[in-house]
Amino acid sequence: MDVRWVYMTAPSLEEALRIGRELLEAGLAACVNAIPGMRSVYLWEGKVEEASEAVLVAKTTAERMEALLAAVKRLHPYECPCVLGLTVQEGFAPFLDWVRQSVRDRDRG
């Protein structure tokens, strides 16, 4: 079971926390960090846009990524939310074990 680090953005801290709680309650992540105060500049529909956003970082497993992506798509207010799952190459073994176990336990629960 490979651990994934999932980077996401949301339009506000409140939205980020709502999405994070939903992911945790559904057993799709072991932990979600919400970081307010990001300023984004991006190209959307041919125009440069600028907005305040919050960052979410979720820790999950490869087995749960597909369900996590589907949940974010359903929960997120954006038409095309930023959700990037990155493979964790190395880390503190007890933490990685905790992520795997937390998601596995919730999957059975």
C-alpha positions in Angstrom: 0.0 0.0 0.0 1.8 3.1 -1.2 1.4 6.4 0.7 0.2 9.4 -1.3 0.6 13.1 -0.5 -2.4 14.9 -2.0 -2.1 18.6 -2.8 -5.4 20.5 -3.2 -6.7 24.1 -3.2 -10.0 25.5 -2.0 -11.6 29.0 -2.2 -11.4 29.5 1.6 -10.3 28.0 4.8 -13.8 27.1 5.7 -14.3 25.1 2.4 -10.9 23.5 2.9 -11.9 22.3 6.4 -15.3 21.1 5.2 -13.7 19.0 2.5 -11.0 17.8 4.8 -13.5 16.6 7.4 -15.5 14.8 4.8 -12.4 13.0 3.5 -11.5 11.9 7.0 -15.1 10.8 7.9 -15.3 8.8 4.7 -12.0 7.0 5.6 -10.2 8.5 2.5 -7.4 10.2 4.4 -5.5 9.7 7.6 -4.9 13.5 8.0 -5.7 16.7 6.2 -3.8 20.0 6.7 -5.6 23.2 5.8 -3.4 26.2 5.2 -5.1 29.6 4.8 -3.8 32.7 3.0 -2.5 31.5 -0.3 -2.7 33.9 -3.2 -3.1 32.3 -6.6 -2.6 33.7 -10.1 -3.8 31.3 -12.9 -5.0 31.1 -16.4 -8.7 30.2 -16.7 -10.8 30.2 -19.9 -8.1 32.3 -21.6 -7.8 35.0 -19.0 -5.4 35.6 -16.1 -7.3 35.4 -12.8 -6.2 36.1 -9.2 -7.8 34.7 -6.1 -7.3 34.0 -2.4 -7.3 30.3 -1.7 -6.4 27.8 1.0 -4.2 24.8 0.5 -5.1 21.3 1.6 -2.6 18.5 2.0 -4.0 15.0 2.6 -2.2 11.9 3.5 -3.7 8.7 2.1 -2.8 5.5 0.2 -2.7 4.6 -3.5 -5.7 2.3 -2.9 -7.8 5.2 -1.7 -6.8 7.7 -4.4 -9.6 7.0 -6.8 -12.3 7.3 -4.2 -10.6 10.4 -2.8 -10.6 12.0 -6.2 -14.3 11.2 -6.7 -15.2 12.6 -3.3 -13.3 15.9 -3.9 -15.0 16.3 -7.3 -18.4 15.8 -5.6 -17.6 18.1 -2.6 -15.6 20.9 -4.3 -17.2 24.1 -5.5 -14.7 24.5 -8.3 -15.6 23.2 -11.8 -12.0 22.0 -12.2 -10.4 21.6 -8.7 -6.6 21.2 -8.3 -6.0 17.7 -6.9 -2.6 16.2 -7.3 -1.6 12.9 -5.8 2.1 12.5 -5.3 3.9 9.3 -4.5 5.8 9.4 -1.2 9.3 8.0 -1.9 10.5 8.1 1.7 9.6 9.4 5.1 9.6 8.6 8.8 8.6 4.9 8.9 6.3 5.1 12.0 4.4 8.0 10.4 4.0 6.2 7.1 2.8 3.1 9.0 0.3 5.2 10.8 -1.1 6.6 7.5 -1.5 3.1 6.1 -3.1 1.8 9.3 -5.4 4.7 9.7 -6.8 4.5 6.2 -7.0 0.7 6.3 -8.8 0.7 9.7 -11.4 3.2 8.4 -11.8 1.2 5.2 -12.9 -1.8 7.3 -14.8 0.2 9.8 
